[in-house]
């Protein structure tokens, strides 16, 4: 039975099941706790992270925090490792809009999260917001320069 504490946000009704949402929250929290404990953040707890991630979901209104694009909440908990091995890049690309959790801020052990797509999170990796924006500007400038050279 889904928790009232982590009730399904209105914008996700009909897009994913409440139990799947709570399971996703729990899995994301556990993954971040494990990673942060390796970074000596011994106070990290599943409950605290679930609350912080749920708040980030509510704040996101279901959209990627960096691009504003809609996220495919109906795909949570649908990734299949066997299909990924078989389909490789194309299979993974079909999950680019899968929602995931990004730690943000200068203190990567803080309970500060944003919701974004898997594609955004992979692209951002360890960059700060400013570094990501500068990197995107560099890519755009180079792309424009190449197109004028043709």
C-alpha positions in Angstrom: 0.0 0.0 0.0 1.5 3.4 -1.0 2.5 5.8 1.7 0.4 8.9 2.3 3.7 10.7 3.1 4.8 10.0 -0.5 1.5 10.2 -2.2 1.5 10.3 -6.0 1.6 14.0 -7.2 -1.5 15.0 -9.2 0.6 15.5 -12.4 1.5 11.8 -12.3 -2.0 10.4 -11.9 -2.6 8.1 -14.8 1.1 8.1 -15.8 2.4 5.7 -13.2 1.0 3.6 -10.3 1.4 5.0 -6.8 3.2 1.8 -5.7 5.7 2.1 -8.6 6.3 5.7 -7.6 7.1 4.9 -4.0 9.3 2.0 -5.1 11.2 4.4 -7.5 11.6 6.9 -4.6 12.9 4.2 -2.3 15.4 2.9 -4.9 16.7 6.3 -5.8 17.1 7.2 -2.1 19.0 3.9 -1.4 21.3 4.5 -4.3 22.1 8.0 -3.2 22.6 7.0 0.4 25.0 4.3 -0.6 27.0 6.7 -2.8 27.0 9.4 -0.2 28.1 7.1 2.6 31.1 6.2 0.4 31.8 10.0 0.4 31.8 10.0 4.2 28.3 11.4 4.6 27.4 9.0 7.4 24.2 10.9 8.4 22.6 10.1 5.0 19.4 8.0 5.6 16.9 6.5 3.2 14.0 8.3 4.9 15.6 11.7 4.7 16.5 11.2 1.0 13.1 9.9 0.1 11.6 13.0 1.6 14.0 15.3 -0.2 13.6 13.4 -3.5 9.8 13.5 -3.2 10.0 17.3 -2.6 12.2 17.6 -5.8 9.5 15.6 -7.7 6.8 17.9 -6.5 8.9 21.0 -7.4 9.6 19.6 -10.9 5.9 19.4 -11.8 6.9 16.3 -13.8 9.5 18.2 -16.0 13.2 18.0 -16.4 14.6 20.8 -14.3 17.3 21.7 -16.8 15.4 21.5 -20.1 11.8 21.9 -19.1 10.9 18.8 -21.2 8.2 16.3 -20.1 9.6 13.2 -18.4 8.4 9.7 -19.1 7.1 8.8 -15.7 5.3 5.8 -17.2 8.8 4.2 -17.8 9.9 4.1 -14.2 10.9 0.6 -13.2 10.6 -0.7 -16.8 14.3 -0.8 -17.7 15.2 -4.3 -18.7 18.9 -5.3 -18.5 18.5 -8.2 -20.8 16.8 -6.0 -23.5 19.5 -3.3 -22.9 22.2 -5.9 -23.6 20.5 -7.0 -26.7 19.4 -3.5 -28.0 22.4 -1.6 -26.7 22.5 2.1 -27.5 19.1 2.2 -29.2 17.4 0.6 -26.2 19.1 3.0 -23.8 18.1 5.9 -26.1 14.5 4.8 -25.7 14.9 5.7 -22.0 16.5 9.1 -22.4 13.4 10.8 -21.0 13.3 8.5 -18.0 13.1 10.6 -14.8 16.1 10.4 -12.5 17.6 12.2 -9.6 20.4 14.7 -9.8 22.3 15.8 -6.7 22.9 19.5 -7.0 24.8 22.3 -5.2 28.4 22.6 -4.0 27.9 20.0 -1.3 27.2 16.8 -3.0 26.4 15.1 0.3 23.5 17.6 1.0 19.9 16.5 0.7 19.5 18.7 -2.3 18.1 17.1 -5.4 16.6 18.0 -8.8 14.6 15.8 -11.2 15.9 15.5 -14.7 16.0 13.0 -17.6 18.5 10.2 -17.8 19.9 12.0 -20.9 20.4 15.3 -19.0 21.9 13.6 -16.0 24.4 11.6 -18.2 25.3 14.7 -20.1 25.7 16.8 -16.9 27.7 14.2 -15.1 29.8 16.0 -12.5 29.5 19.5 -14.0 28.1 22.4 -11.9 25.2 24.3 -13.4 27.5 27.0 -14.7 29.9 24.5 -16.2 27.1 22.7 -17.9 25.8 25.9 -19.5 29.3 26.9 -20.6 29.8 23.5 -22.1 26.5 23.7 -24.0 27.5 27.2 -25.3 30.8 25.7 -26.5 29.0 22.9 -28.4 26.5 25.3 -29.9 29.2 27.8 -31.0 31.3 25.0 -32.6 28.2 23.6 -34.3 27.4 27.0 -35.8 31.0 27.5 -36.9 31.0 24.1 -38.6 27.7 24.8 -40.4 29.0 28.1 -41.8 32.2 26.4 -43.1 30.2 24.0 -45.3 
